[in-house]
Amino acid sequence: MPVRAVDPSVFYALVLLNLLFVTGAWCLARPTYRAAGVMATVSFAWFIWNGPFEGRVLISINLDHGFTESDILSILGLGIAAITFTRTRERRRYEE
């Protein structure tokens, strides 16, 4: 059986997915404004470039676009970034 080449976009999406998990752990372990910014950026990038791992469409916007299962990770990532931002602000306010 011949070996088929895998589309490079699968590799890039896997790298981005791993980066999403690593930045999420960074935000939860050491909350800083920088960590929150990176998490928000990676979450947005995942929302745009998660094509190979889309999954089922949960909410259809039109025939070509919709909210998919993997888009939930973007929402969770933005939530973690918001929580990290709030934790950092509260900690800095407490330290002053």
TIVO-2410 file (N, C-alpha, C; in nm, 3 decimals):
# residues 96
REC num residu      c1      c2      c3 atome chaine
REC   1      M   0.083  -0.116   0.000     N      A
REC   1      M   0.000   0.000   0.000    CA      A
REC   1      M   0.090   0.125   0.000     C      A
REC   2      P   0.071   0.216  -0.094     N      A
REC   2      P   0.157   0.335  -0.100    CA      A
REC   2      P   0.126   0.432   0.015     C      A
REC   3      V   0.230   0.500   0.058     N      A
REC   3      V   0.216   0.598   0.165    CA      A
REC   3      V   0.172   0.730   0.103     C      A
REC   4      R   0.067   0.788   0.160     N      A
REC   4      R   0.017   0.916   0.109    CA      A
REC   4      R   0.077   1.030   0.191     C      A
REC   5      A   0.109   1.135   0.124     N      A
REC   5      A   0.163   1.253   0.192    CA      A
REC   5      A   0.051   1.324   0.268     C      A
REC   6      V   0.085   1.375   0.384     N      A
REC   6      V  -0.011   1.449   0.465    CA      A
REC   6      V   0.003   1.597   0.431     C      A
REC   7      D  -0.108   1.663   0.420     N      A
REC   7      D  -0.109   1.806   0.391    CA      A
REC   7      D  -0.034   1.882   0.501     C      A
REC   8      P   0.055   1.973   0.467     N      A
REC   8      P   0.131   2.047   0.569    CA      A
REC   8      P   0.043   2.127   0.665     C      A
REC   9      S  -0.078   2.162   0.624     N      A
REC   9      S  -0.166   2.239   0.712    CA      A
REC   9      S  -0.203   2.159   0.837     C      A
REC  10      V  -0.201   2.026   0.828     N      A
REC  10      V  -0.228   1.943   0.945    CA      A
REC  10      V  -0.116   1.962   1.048     C      A
REC  11      F   0.007   1.962   1.003     N      A
REC  11      F   0.121   1.982   1.092    CA      A
REC  11      F   0.113   2.119   1.159     C      A
REC  12      Y   0.086   2.223   1.080     N      A
REC  12      Y   0.080   2.358   1.135    CA      A
REC  12      Y  -0.035   2.371   1.236     C      A
REC  13      A  -0.147   2.308   1.208     N      A
REC  13      A  -0.259   2.313   1.302    CA      A
REC  13      A  -0.224   2.239   1.432     C      A
REC  14      L  -0.151   2.128   1.422     N      A
REC  14      L  -0.107   2.057   1.543    CA      A
REC  14      L  -0.012   2.142   1.627     C      A
REC  15      V   0.079   2.211   1.561     N      A
REC  15      V   0.171   2.300   1.632    CA      A
REC  15      V   0.092   2.410   1.702     C      A
REC  16      L  -0.005   2.467   1.633     N      A
REC  16      L  -0.086   2.573   1.692    CA      A
REC  16      L  -0.171   2.521   1.808     C      A
REC  17      L  -0.223   2.399   1.796     N      A
REC  17      L  -0.300   2.339   1.904    CA      A
REC  17      L  -0.212   2.317   2.028     C      A
REC  18      N  -0.091   2.268   2.007     N      A
REC  18      N   0.001   2.251   2.120    CA      A
REC  18      N   0.037   2.385   2.183     C      A
REC  19      L   0.057   2.486   2.100     N      A
REC  19      L   0.086   2.620   2.151    CA      A
REC  19      L  -0.032   2.673   2.233     C      A
REC  20      L  -0.153   2.642   2.192     N      A
REC  20      L  -0.272   2.682   2.265    CA      A
REC  20      L  -0.273   2.620   2.405     C      A
REC  21      F  -0.241   2.491   2.414     N      A
REC  21      F  -0.238   2.424   2.544    CA      A
REC  21      F  -0.123   2.474   2.632     C      A
REC  22      V  -0.008   2.498   2.573     N      A
REC  22      V   0.108   2.545   2.650    CA      A
REC  22      V   0.082   2.686   2.704     C      A
REC  23      T   0.028   2.774   2.622     N      A
REC  23      T   0.001   2.910   2.671    CA      A
REC  23      T  -0.111   2.909   2.774     C      A
REC  24      G  -0.206   2.817   2.761     N      A
REC  24      G  -0.310   2.804   2.862    CA      A
REC  24      G  -0.251   2.764   2.997     C      A
REC  25      A  -0.158   2.669   2.994     N      A
REC  25      A  -0.091   2.628   3.118    CA      A
REC  25      A  -0.007   2.742   3.175     C      A
REC  26      W   0.059   2.817   3.088     N      A
REC  26      W   0.138   2.931   3.131    CA      A
REC  26      W   0.049   3.034   3.200     C      A
REC  27      C  -0.067   3.062   3.142     N      A
REC  27      C  -0.160   3.159   3.201    CA      A
REC  27      C  -0.207   3.114   3.339     C      A
REC  28      L  -0.237   2.987   3.351     N      A
REC  28      L  -0.290   2.938   3.479    CA      A
REC  28      L  -0.180   2.926   3.585     C      A
REC  29      A  -0.057   2.896   3.544     N      A
REC  29      A   0.052   2.879   3.639    CA      A
REC  29      A   0.112   3.012   3.683     C      A
REC  30      R   0.136   3.102   3.589     N      A
REC  30      R   0.199   3.230   3.619    CA      A
REC  30      R   0.124   3.342   3.545     C      A
REC  31      P   0.016   3.389   3.604     N      A
REC  31      P  -0.064   3.491   3.535    CA      A
REC  31      P   0.008   3.625   3.524     C      A
REC  32      T   0.024   3.671   3.402     N      A
REC  32      T   0.080   3.803   3.373    CA      A
REC  32      T   0.004   3.863   3.255     C      A
REC  33      Y   0.022   3.992   3.235     N      A
REC  33      Y  -0.041   4.055   3.119    CA      A
REC  33      Y   0.014   3.997   2.988     C      A
REC  34      R   0.143   3.968   2.986     N      A
REC  34      R   0.204   3.911   2.867    CA      A
REC  34      R   0.143   3.773   2.835     C      A
REC  35      A   0.126   3.690   2.937     N      A
REC  35      A   0.067   3.558   2.917    CA      A
REC  35      A  -0.076   3.571   2.864     C      A
REC  36      A  -0.152   3.665   2.919     N      A
REC  36      A  -0.289   3.686   2.873    CA      A
REC  36      A  -0.292   3.732   2.727     C      A
REC  37      G  -0.200   3.820   2.691     N      A
REC  37      G  -0.193   3.867   2.552    CA      A
REC  37      G  -0.157   3.757   2.454     C      A
REC  38      V  -0.060   3.676   2.493     N      A
REC  38      V  -0.020   3.563   2.407    CA      A
REC  38      V  -0.135   3.464   2.394     C      A
REC  39      M  -0.204   3.438   2.503     N      A
REC  39      M  -0.316   3.343   2.500    CA      A
REC  39      M  -0.428   3.394   2.410     C      A
REC  40      A  -0.459   3.521   2.419     N      A
REC  40      A  -0.563   3.578   2.333    CA      A
REC  40      A  -0.521   3.571   2.186     C      A
REC  41      T  -0.395   3.599   2.158     N      A
REC  41      T  -0.345   3.593   2.019    CA      A
REC  41      T  -0.349   3.452   1.965     C      A
REC  42      V  -0.304   3.355   2.043     N      A
REC  42      V  -0.304   3.216   1.997    CA      A
REC  42      V  -0.447   3.165   1.982     C      A
REC  43      S  -0.537   3.206   2.070     N      A
REC  43      S  -0.677   3.165   2.058    CA      A
REC  43      S  -0.738   3.219   1.930     C      A
REC  44      F  -0.708   3.343   1.897     N      A
REC  44      F  -0.758   3.400   1.772    CA      A
REC  44      F  -0.698   3.327   1.652     C      A
REC  45      A  -0.569   3.298   1.658     N      A
REC  45      A  -0.504   3.225   1.549    CA      A
REC  45      A  -0.566   3.086   1.533     C      A
REC  46      W  -0.597   3.019   1.644     N      A
REC  46      W  -0.661   2.887   1.636    CA      A
REC  46      W  -0.798   2.898   1.570     C      A
REC  47      F  -0.872   3.003   1.602     N      A
REC  47      F  -1.004   3.023   1.542    CA      A
REC  47      F  -0.994   3.037   1.390     C      A
REC  48      I  -0.888   3.102   1.344     N      A
REC  48      I  -0.872   3.126   1.200    CA      A
REC  48      I  -0.815   3.003   1.129     C      A
REC  49      W  -0.713   2.938   1.188     N      A
REC  49      W  -0.639   2.834   1.116    CA      A
REC  49      W  -0.660   2.692   1.171     C      A
REC  50      N  -0.776   2.661   1.224     N      A
REC  50      N  -0.801   2.527   1.275    CA      A
REC  50      N  -0.866   2.435   1.171     C      A
REC  51      G  -0.855   2.469   1.047     N      A
REC  51      G  -0.922   2.398   0.939    CA      A
REC  51      G  -0.913   2.246   0.941     C      A
REC  52      P  -0.796   2.186   0.955     N      A
REC  52      P  -0.788   2.040   0.952    CA      A
REC  52      P  -0.859   1.970   1.068     C      A
REC  53      F  -0.891   2.042   1.174     N      A
REC  53      F  -0.953   1.982   1.292    CA      A
REC  53      F  -1.090   2.043   1.322     C      A
REC  54      E  -1.159   2.089   1.222     N      A
REC  54      E  -1.284   2.160   1.241    CA      A
REC  54      E  -1.388   2.080   1.320     C      A
REC  55      G  -1.415   1.959   1.282     N      A
REC  55      G  -1.520   1.882   1.349    CA      A
REC  55      G  -1.657   1.916   1.293     C      A
REC  56      R  -1.759   1.879   1.367     N      A
REC  56      R  -1.896   1.904   1.322    CA      A
REC  56      R  -1.933   2.050   1.339     C      A
REC  57      V  -2.024   2.096   1.255     N      A
REC  57      V  -2.075   2.232   1.265    CA      A
REC  57      V  -2.183   2.234   1.372     C      A
REC  58      L  -2.168   2.318   1.471     N      A
REC  58      L  -2.265   2.329   1.580    CA      A
REC  58      L  -2.372   2.433   1.549     C      A
REC  59      I  -2.328   2.546   1.494     N      A
REC  59      I  -2.420   2.653   1.457    CA      A
REC  59      I  -2.384   2.698   1.316     C      A
REC  60      S  -2.478   2.691   1.223     N      A
REC  60      S  -2.454   2.733   1.086    CA      A
REC  60      S  -2.484   2.880   1.069     C      A
REC  61      I  -2.390   2.951   1.010     N      A
REC  61      I  -2.412   3.091   0.978    CA      A
REC  61      I  -2.468   3.102   0.836     C      A
REC  62      N  -2.405   3.032   0.743     N      A
REC  62      N  -2.457   3.015   0.608    CA      A
REC  62      N  -2.406   2.881   0.556     C      A
REC  63      L  -2.422   2.855   0.429     N      A
REC  63      L  -2.382   2.724   0.376    CA      A
REC  63      L  -2.232   2.698   0.385     C      A
REC  64      D  -2.152   2.803   0.382     N      A
REC  64      D  -2.006   2.787   0.382    CA      A
REC  64      D  -1.941   2.811   0.517     C      A
REC  65      H  -2.010   2.874   0.611     N      A
REC  65      H  -1.948   2.912   0.738    CA      A
REC  65      H  -2.037   2.871   0.855     C      A
REC  66      G  -1.969   2.844   0.968     N      A
REC  66      G  -2.042   2.809   1.089    CA      A
REC  66      G  -1.948   2.797   1.208     C      A
REC  67      F  -2.005   2.775   1.323     N      A
REC  67      F  -1.930   2.757   1.448    CA      A
REC  67      F  -1.911   2.607   1.467     C      A
REC  68      T  -1.785   2.562   1.473     N      A
REC  68      T  -1.756   2.419   1.479    CA      A
REC  68      T  -1.709   2.378   1.618     C      A
REC  69      E  -1.691   2.248   1.636     N      A
REC  69      E  -1.647   2.194   1.765    CA      A
REC  69      E  -1.510   2.249   1.807     C      A
REC  70      S  -1.419   2.261   1.713     N      A
REC  70      S  -1.285   2.308   1.751    CA      A
REC  70      S  -1.283   2.457   1.781     C      A
REC  71      D  -1.385   2.530   1.738     N      A
REC  71      D  -1.392   2.673   1.772    CA      A
REC  71      D  -1.418   2.694   1.921     C      A
REC  72      I  -1.468   2.592   1.989     N      A
REC  72      I  -1.491   2.601   2.133    CA      A
REC  72      I  -1.359   2.626   2.206     C      A
REC  73      L  -1.249   2.568   2.155     N      A
REC  73      L  -1.118   2.590   2.217    CA      A
REC  73      L  -1.078   2.737   2.212     C      A
REC  74      S  -1.116   2.806   2.106     N      A
REC  74      S  -1.086   2.950   2.097    CA      A
REC  74      S  -1.162   3.027   2.204     C      A
REC  75      I  -1.287   2.992   2.224     N      A
REC  75      I  -1.368   3.060   2.326    CA      A
REC  75      I  -1.309   3.033   2.465     C      A
REC  76      L  -1.272   2.907   2.491     N      A
REC  76      L  -1.210   2.874   2.620    CA      A
REC  76      L  -1.078   2.948   2.638     C      A
REC  77      G  -0.998   2.957   2.532     N      A
REC  77      G  -0.871   3.029   2.539    CA      A
REC  77      G  -0.891   3.176   2.569     C      A
REC  78      L  -0.989   3.238   2.507     N      A
REC  78      L  -1.017   3.379   2.536    CA      A
REC  78      L  -1.067   3.396   2.678     C      A
REC  79      G  -1.143   3.299   2.727     N      A
REC  79      G  -1.188   3.303   2.866    CA      A
REC  79      G  -1.071   3.293   2.963     C      A
REC  80      I  -0.978   3.202   2.934     N      A
REC  80      I  -0.859   3.189   3.018    CA      A
REC  80      I  -0.776   3.317   3.014     C      A
REC  81      A  -0.766   3.379   2.897     N      A
REC  81      A  -0.691   3.505   2.885    CA      A
REC  81      A  -0.759   3.614   2.968     C      A
REC  82      A  -0.891   3.620   2.966     N      A
REC  82      A  -0.963   3.722   3.044    CA      A
REC  82      A  -0.945   3.698   3.194     C      A
REC  83      I  -0.952   3.572   3.236     N      A
REC  83      I  -0.931   3.540   3.377    CA      A
REC  83      I  -0.789   3.574   3.420     C      A
REC  84      T  -0.692   3.544   3.333     N      A
REC  84      T  -0.552   3.576   3.363    CA      A
REC  84      T  -0.532   3.726   3.375     C      A
REC  85      F  -0.592   3.802   3.285     N      A
REC  85      F  -0.582   3.948   3.290    CA      A
REC  85      F  -0.641   4.001   3.422     C      A
REC  86      T  -0.757   3.948   3.459     N      A
REC  86      T  -0.822   3.991   3.583    CA      A
REC  86      T  -0.740   3.953   3.705     C      A
REC  87      R  -0.687   3.830   3.708     N      A
REC  87      R  -0.604   3.786   3.821    CA      A
REC  87      R  -0.480   3.874   3.836     C      A
REC  88      T  -0.419   3.909   3.724     N      A
REC  88      T  -0.299   3.992   3.727    CA      A
REC  88      T  -0.332   4.132   3.777     C      A
REC  89      R  -0.441   4.188   3.728     N      A
REC  89      R  -0.481   4.322   3.771    CA      A
REC  89      R  -0.511   4.324   3.920     C      A
REC  90      E  -0.583   4.223   3.969     N      A
REC  90      E  -0.616   4.217   4.112    CA      A
REC  90      E  -0.491   4.198   4.197     C      A
REC  91      R  -0.399   4.115   4.151     N      A
REC  91      R  -0.275   4.092   4.226    CA      A
REC  91      R  -0.192   4.220   4.232     C      A
REC  92      R  -0.183   4.291   4.120     N      A
REC  92      R  -0.106   4.416   4.119    CA      A
REC  92      R  -0.172   4.522   4.206     C      A
REC  93      R  -0.305   4.525   4.207     N      A
REC  93      R  -0.376   4.620   4.290    CA      A
REC  93      R  -0.354   4.588   4.438     C      A
REC  94      Y  -0.351   4.460   4.471     N      A
REC  94      Y  -0.328   4.418   4.609    CA      A
REC  94      Y  -0.186   4.450   4.655     C      A
REC  95      E  -0.089   4.437   4.565     N      A
REC  95      E   0.050   4.462   4.599    CA      A
REC  95      E   0.078   4.610   4.622     C      A
REC  96      E  -0.002   4.696   4.562     N      A
REC  96      E   0.020   4.842   4.577    CA      A
REC  96      E  -0.034   4.889   4.702     C      A
***
